[in-house]
Amino acid sequence: MIRAVQLAAALLLACLGLVVTVQAPAAAAECTCKGSGQLEQQVERADAVFIGTVDNVEVAGNDHTYDVTASRAYQGSPERSTQVFSAGGKNACGLGNLTVGTSYLFLATGTEAPFEADSCGGTDVANPTKVAKVEGLLGEGTSVEPPPPPTAQRTLVEESPPAGFARAAAPGAAVAIISLLGLVVVRRLAR
């Protein structure tokens, strides 16, 4: 009898383990990149293709917003300091938590920041092989330069002309006269 109970418990645990094992990958595999295609198709679908270094990652729920410093643009016109948004959650195929300080090749949609990217679009670490393939498709790209610094503008403090010589020399002359009078007084007292 005890042996039958142990056998039933073992079978129950095995079935439960099988159910958990079968369902866990199904939940993790909800993001499917059906038709994401080869790099050529990913580049064709992207509005912006650029290399950038992740400076900061902001997480809001399952969504991620990356502050990126773009260094080379192959397609589109990203600014030097830009943002990329990646939706998370069911079926979103988000990029996840990208490593700060690492350069990535972003294949994103949108014409201005924040650009949108996901794992199906082809965004990945900027390794030389993938960069060479993109350069084969789109050319060598252009360097993304920071905006020029603002030009200095002279602001007038006052509209009046500068003080004349007499007005500038008057304080010095007053000090000299007071000093001479002081000497005269000291000499008289000393006699």
Phi, psi and omega per residue, in radians:
M1 nan -0.817 3.129
I2 -1.096 -0.668 3.135
R3 -1.124 -0.646 3.131
A4 -1.176 -0.676 3.118
V5 -1.163 -0.736 3.115
Q6 -1.117 -0.712 3.120
L7 -1.138 -0.714 3.114
A8 -1.143 -0.729 3.120
A9 -1.127 -0.715 3.133
A10 -1.133 -0.727 3.106
L11 -1.146 -0.712 3.116
L12 -1.099 -0.788 3.107
L13 -1.120 -0.677 3.125
A14 -1.124 -0.752 3.120
C15 -1.142 -0.738 3.122
L16 -1.103 -0.747 3.096
G17 -1.104 -0.667 3.119
L18 -1.154 -0.715 3.123
V19 -1.122 -0.796 3.136
V20 -1.109 -0.735 -3.128
T21 -1.143 -0.660 -3.122
V22 -1.299 -0.629 -3.086
Q23 -1.398 -0.560 -3.081
A24 -1.068 -0.858 3.110
P25 -1.144 -0.520 3.132
A26 -1.134 -0.694 3.122
A27 -1.201 -0.682 -3.124
A28 -1.297 -0.433 -3.066
A29 -1.668 0.341 -3.128
E30 -1.145 -0.489 3.077
C31 -1.410 1.926 3.075
T32 -2.122 2.321 -3.123
C33 -1.690 1.086 3.124
K34 -1.146 2.186 3.077
G35 1.298 0.299 3.109
S36 -1.183 -0.486 2.951
G37 1.306 -2.963 -3.136
Q38 -1.429 3.029 -3.112
L39 -1.012 -0.660 -3.138
E40 -1.035 -0.750 -3.135
Q41 -1.250 -0.638 3.115
Q42 -1.132 -0.739 3.115
V43 -1.129 -0.688 -3.139
E44 -1.118 -0.652 -3.139
R45 -1.342 -0.391 -3.057
A46 -1.373 2.465 3.037
D47 -1.541 -0.505 -3.120
A48 -2.357 2.264 3.072
V49 -2.221 2.055 -3.094
F50 -2.701 2.779 3.038
I51 -1.742 2.349 3.128
G52 -2.624 2.684 3.103
T53 -1.768 2.270 -3.141
V54 -1.306 2.131 -3.140
D55 -1.707 -0.532 -3.074
N56 -2.758 2.585 3.088
V57 -2.172 2.148 3.066
E58 -1.910 2.263 -3.109
V59 -1.951 2.252 3.056
A60 -2.284 1.728 -3.050
G61 1.206 -2.132 3.083
N62 -1.648 -0.154 -3.071
D63 -1.504 2.622 3.126
H64 -2.232 2.391 2.995
T65 -2.109 2.202 -3.072
Y66 -1.907 2.244 2.967
D67 -1.499 2.157 -2.992
V68 -2.225 2.446 2.973
T69 -1.791 1.882 -3.108
A70 -1.350 2.404 -3.131
S71 -2.029 -0.522 -3.141
R72 -2.557 2.296 -3.136
A73 -1.979 2.311 3.097
Y74 -1.834 -0.501 -3.119
Q75 -2.652 2.466 -3.084
G76 1.437 -3.105 -3.096
S77 -2.319 1.225 3.092
P78 -1.254 2.573 3.050
E79 -1.377 2.866 -3.118
R80 -0.991 -0.829 3.105
S81 -1.862 1.956 -3.034
T82 -2.398 3.124 3.111
Q83 -2.282 2.597 3.058
V84 -2.233 2.313 -3.134
F85 -1.890 2.439 3.087
S86 -2.371 2.045 -3.134
A87 -1.301 2.527 3.092
G88 -1.967 -2.909 3.091
G89 1.612 -3.025 -3.081
K90 -1.047 2.314 3.061
N91 1.048 0.212 -3.073
A92 -1.524 -0.452 3.140
C93 0.981 0.797 -3.124
G94 -1.145 2.894 -3.135
L95 -1.338 -0.352 -3.123
G96 1.417 -2.739 -3.066
N97 -1.596 1.608 3.136
L98 -1.198 2.634 -3.084
T99 -1.364 2.192 3.101
V100 -1.156 2.367 3.133
G101 1.603 -0.080 -3.136
T102 -1.726 2.493 3.099
S103 -1.548 2.345 3.134
Y104 -2.173 2.652 2.990
L105 -1.672 1.898 -3.095
F106 -1.621 2.205 2.970
L107 -1.978 1.741 -2.931
A108 -2.165 2.849 3.055
T109 -1.878 2.747 -3.111
G110 1.874 2.718 -3.107
T111 -1.844 -0.152 3.102
E112 -2.631 2.899 -3.106
A113 -1.183 2.516 -0.051
P114 -1.415 2.239 3.048
F115 -1.252 2.789 3.113
E116 -2.029 2.395 -3.127
A117 -2.512 2.659 3.047
D118 -2.514 3.030 -3.069
S119 -1.215 -0.400 3.113
C120 -1.347 -0.377 -3.087
G121 -1.346 -0.220 3.086
G122 1.855 -0.002 3.113
T123 -1.108 2.297 -3.093
D124 -2.785 3.028 3.075
V125 -1.003 2.443 -3.088
A126 -1.370 1.357 3.090
N127 -1.527 2.677 -3.050
P128 -0.992 -0.600 -3.121
T129 -1.144 -0.846 -3.121
K130 -1.188 -0.684 3.109
V131 -1.088 -0.724 3.116
A132 -1.099 -0.665 3.110
K133 -1.152 -0.739 3.117
V134 -1.131 -0.737 3.107
E135 -1.122 -0.553 3.051
G136 -1.151 -0.552 -3.136
L137 -1.503 -0.708 -2.980
L138 -2.019 -0.021 -3.084
G139 1.617 -3.117 -3.045
E140 -1.340 -0.149 3.098
G141 1.344 -3.120 -3.141
T142 -2.193 2.575 3.104
S143 -1.234 2.388 3.103
V144 -1.629 1.869 -3.089
E145 -1.579 2.600 3.061
P146 -1.194 2.708 3.117
P147 -1.110 2.611 3.138
P148 -1.133 2.631 3.125
P149 -1.167 2.687 3.141
P150 -1.126 2.555 3.120
T151 -1.395 2.550 -3.141
A152 -1.278 2.403 3.098
Q153 -2.106 2.279 -3.130
R154 -1.425 2.233 3.132
T155 -1.987 2.152 3.102
L156 -1.291 2.283 3.129
V157 -1.397 -0.679 -3.058
E158 -2.514 2.558 -3.129
E159 -1.495 -0.252 -3.065
S160 -1.304 2.671 3.120
P161 -1.252 2.819 3.130
P162 -1.115 2.756 -3.111
A163 -1.132 2.555 3.124
G164 -1.318 3.096 -3.090
F165 -1.118 -0.760 -3.097
A166 -1.063 -0.715 -3.119
R167 -1.232 -0.621 3.133
A168 -1.293 -0.566 -3.081
A169 -1.495 -0.315 -3.058
A170 -1.004 -0.814 3.140
P171 -1.070 -0.679 3.122
G172 -1.146 -0.720 3.119
A173 -1.130 -0.675 3.141
A174 -1.116 -0.713 3.124
V175 -1.117 -0.736 -3.137
A176 -1.105 -0.759 -3.131
I177 -1.132 -0.763 3.139
I178 -1.118 -0.652 3.113
S179 -1.136 -0.760 3.121
L180 -1.107 -0.748 3.103
L181 -1.102 -0.656 3.095
G182 -1.086 -0.713 3.097
L183 -1.124 -0.718 -3.138
V184 -1.091 -0.767 -3.120
V185 -1.133 -0.749 -3.125
V186 -1.137 -0.683 3.124
R187 -1.145 -0.720 -3.130
R188 -1.131 -0.680 -3.134
L189 -1.240 -0.465 -3.120
A190 -1.343 -0.336 -3.136
R191 -1.373 nan nan
